Amino acid sequence: MQTPQDQRVWGLKPLAKRLKGRGKPHKVVIIAIARRLVTIANAILKTGETWRTQPR
């Protein structure tokens, strides 16, 4: 069962688990998560919307 903290990460935890399951090195997982966060931040800035803890 997911905790409220797990639900706020916009799918980052499942991404990390999936990459680790494929045997990717830790640094690759961290870079993938950072890239996803940058993409989310860029979309928020581009659209001018406010931050939501849950995606639509």
Rosetta blueprint (number, residue, H / E / L):
1 M L
2 Q L
3 T L
4 P H
5 Q H
6 D H
7 Q H
8 R L
9 V L
10 W L
11 G L
12 L H
13 K H
14 P H
15 L H
16 A H
17 K H
18 R H
19 L H
20 K H
21 G H
22 R L
23 G L
24 K L
25 P L
26 H H
27 K H
28 V H
29 V H
30 I H
31 I H
32 A H
33 I H
34 A H
35 R H
36 R H
37 L H
38 V H
39 T H
40 I H
41 A H
42 N H
43 A H
44 I H
45 L H
46 K H
47 T H
48 G L
49 E L
50 T L
51 W L
52 R L
53 T L
54 Q L
55 P L
56 R L
